[in-house]
Amino acid sequence: MAAVTALEHGRMRPGEVAQALVAWQAAVFMGTADHVEVICMCPECSGDAPRWRLQRALTALPPWARPHLGALILPLDRYFLSRTSPDLQAPPHLPWWQRRRAF
């Protein structure tokens, strides 16, 4: 993950990718096994901010390094998708994770 380290010492803060990954995991696994329960709608608690930071990191990484970070994010995204449904009222310009709602 040398590419992540280089990214964190350039465009991002040191440790920001790991912090975002932990925060996205906490946001995804919040609630019960039946649904995602968003307690607070601020970006940090709802998961928008950590997932957005991870997306920024994925985009900024060189193509050869993206799959390594993507492999850590993908299981969380899949779980999030399985516990939410599309929000048909959400504007289409929003990222996919912001166009989802809890059951």
C-alpha positions in Angstrom: 0.0 0.0 0.0 2.9 2.3 -0.8 0.6 4.2 -3.2 -1.8 4.9 -0.3 1.0 6.2 1.8 2.2 8.4 -1.0 -1.3 9.7 -1.5 -1.7 10.4 2.2 1.4 12.4 2.2 0.3 14.4 -0.8 -3.3 15.1 -1.4 -4.7 13.7 1.8 -3.7 13.6 5.5 -1.6 10.8 6.9 -3.9 8.0 8.1 -7.0 9.5 6.4 -7.7 6.4 4.2 -7.5 4.1 7.2 -9.7 6.4 9.3 -12.2 6.6 6.4 -12.3 2.8 6.1 -13.0 2.4 9.8 -15.6 5.1 9.7 -17.4 3.6 6.7 -17.3 0.2 8.4 -18.9 1.7 11.5 -21.6 3.4 9.4 -22.4 0.3 7.4 -22.6 -2.0 10.4 -24.6 0.5 12.6 -28.0 -0.8 13.6 -29.2 -4.4 13.6 -28.7 -7.2 11.1 -32.1 -6.4 9.6 -31.5 -2.8 8.7 -29.1 0.1 8.8 -30.2 2.5 11.5 -28.9 6.0 11.0 -28.9 7.8 14.3 -27.6 11.1 13.1 -27.8 12.5 9.7 -24.5 14.4 9.7 -22.1 13.2 7.0 -19.8 11.4 9.4 -22.5 9.4 11.1 -24.6 8.6 8.0 -21.5 7.3 6.2 -21.4 9.9 3.4 -18.2 11.6 4.4 -16.1 8.4 5.0 -17.3 6.8 1.7 -16.7 10.0 -0.1 -13.1 10.1 1.2 -12.6 6.5 0.1 -13.9 7.4 -3.3 -11.5 10.3 -3.6 -8.7 8.0 -2.6 -9.7 5.4 -5.2 -9.8 8.0 -7.9 -6.5 9.5 -6.9 -4.6 6.2 -6.7 -2.7 4.9 -9.7 -4.7 2.3 -11.7 -2.5 -0.6 -10.4 -3.1 0.3 -6.8 -6.9 0.8 -6.9 -7.8 -2.9 -6.7 -6.0 -3.3 -3.4 -8.0 -0.6 -1.7 -11.1 -1.6 -3.6 -10.8 -5.1 -2.1 -11.2 -3.6 1.3 -14.1 -1.4 0.4 -16.1 -3.8 -1.7 -17.4 -6.1 1.1 -18.6 -3.1 3.1 -20.3 -1.6 0.0 -22.0 -5.0 -0.7 -23.2 -5.2 2.9 -24.5 -1.6 2.7 -26.3 -2.4 -0.6 -27.9 -5.5 0.9 -29.2 -3.5 3.9 -30.5 -0.5 2.0 -32.8 0.1 -1.0 -32.7 2.7 -3.8 -34.1 6.1 -2.9 -36.1 6.9 -6.0 -36.5 10.5 -4.8 -32.8 11.2 -4.6 -31.2 13.4 -7.2 -29.3 11.4 -9.8 -26.2 13.5 -9.5 -25.5 12.2 -6.0 -23.1 9.4 -5.5 -24.6 5.9 -5.3 -24.3 5.6 -1.5 -26.3 8.8 -1.0 -29.1 7.5 -3.3 -29.8 4.7 -0.8 -32.1 4.6 2.2 -32.6 2.2 5.1 -35.4 -0.3 4.8 
